[in-house]
Amino acid sequence: MSRGQLRDVFITGAGTFLPGPAIGVDTMEDFIGRVGGRRSAVGRRALRWNGVETRHYALTPDGRPLHSNASMTAAATLAALQDAGLAIEALQHLATATTQGDYLVPGHASAVHAELGNGPLELASYQSVCASALMAAKGAWLQIRAGEADVAVAAAGEFSSRWFRPEFYEGTALVDARGRTRVEADFLRFTLSDGAGAVVMEPSPRPAGLSLRIDWIDLTSLAGRFDPCMWAGSTFADRGDMKTAWSHAGPAAAHAAGAVALVQDFELLKIVIRAWIGVWLEKVDQGRIKPDEVDHLLCHYSARSLREEIVSVLRSTAAMIPEEKWFSNLATVGNIGAASIWVMLDEFMRSGRARKGEKVLLIVPESGRAMVGFMMCEVV
């Protein structure tokens, strides 16, 4: 490659790791546990809202971990490399994404590399919520595009269920005197799932079968406009003030204040949804996205009701992509946070729906502090 020349980048393999058996709605609470020994007052409503029918947990019903986040992410990485017909020794750059790794320090990529057990390589850790998957993808994409690496993996893993065990809530300000868990915390317990996904990137398509050429990846943060919408590490009231975060109070005091558990501001989420759509509309106005040219849309969303709200807004705009072009596996695997988009893409590519020359648009909104990412691909 001549100096200054940028290369095309192709997704040549995808892999998924889903822990344990598929868990149905009737037994989900057996795995995450009952706060104070009581059945959740909002669990059934949450499941109707999100439309998840089965999901996977990396825990046994008594809370014993079957895997680590790193081991699941490593398994998805190996599956993606195998799909691409590559050995682990070919990997040169590993970019990982997660909401929370197994350690506070060091980063998730180091833990995943340790699980893989291969020789020295370059790595990068990306930590946010769902959109961190596309952060890692953009980092890996640029490595290949610039000629810094010939084989890169963007991988994402989540072990959300460990956050939802009763110990995160009992004895804290999130549970009132009558033993009721604050809705903003309890609802999320029935929203997120465990698992990992990964994609392999190379400067040439695979010799047999279909690949995806990545045309572009865009990420837009709206954090300057909003307080955190989904967070862990602060109380509900003080979440916008970094000086009050959990580390300043110490872990014991922060836990008692309910500042360690994962929570969601659902009223703010309604506003953030429209901000995501605003960015989508801007991409259409700029000609970056041409809805008529999109053959398949893989849009990550945490709940069926959120999809319905997004569609209801888009229907009155030129940005709407017909729902028959939408692909989702939320109902069968649940919302796996950062891993969702790669698990979805892996299943899509194995579904037989993709045809050469078709455009595939991936969209990942994130409620953490309002972010949204887009990736445009073409099937080759």
Salt bridges, closest charged atoms under 4 A:
ASP26 OD1 - ARG44 NH1 3.31
GLU29 OE1 - ARG39 NH1 3.51
ASP30 OD1 - ARG34 NH1 3.07
ASP83 OD2 - ARG206 NH1 3.70
ASP83 OD1 - ARG350 NH2 3.79
ASP102 OD1 - ARG162 NH1 2.99
GLU122 OE1 - HIS93 ND1 3.15
ASP150 OD1 - ARG7 NH1 2.96
ASP176 OD2 - ARG180 NE 2.73
GLU184 OE1 - ARG182 NE 2.89
ASP186 OD1 - ARG189 NH1 3.30
ASP215 OD1 - ARG213 NE 2.93
ASP215 OD2 - LYS359 NZ 2.62
ASP218 OD2 - LYS283 NZ 2.94
ASP218 OD2 - ARG288 NE 2.95
ASP227 OD1 - ARG369 NH2 3.82
ASP241 OD1 - LYS243 NZ 3.27
ASP265 OD2 - ARG239 NH2 2.69
GLU267 OE2 - LYS270 NZ 3.40
GLU309 OE2 - ARG274 NH1 2.89
GLU323 OE1 - ARG307 NH2 3.01
GLU323 OE2 - ARG315 NH2 3.07
ASP346 OD1 - ARG350 NE 2.64
GLU358 OE1 - HIS296 NE2 2.66
GLU378 OE1 - ARG213 NH2 2.90
GLU378 OE1 - LYS359 NZ 3.36
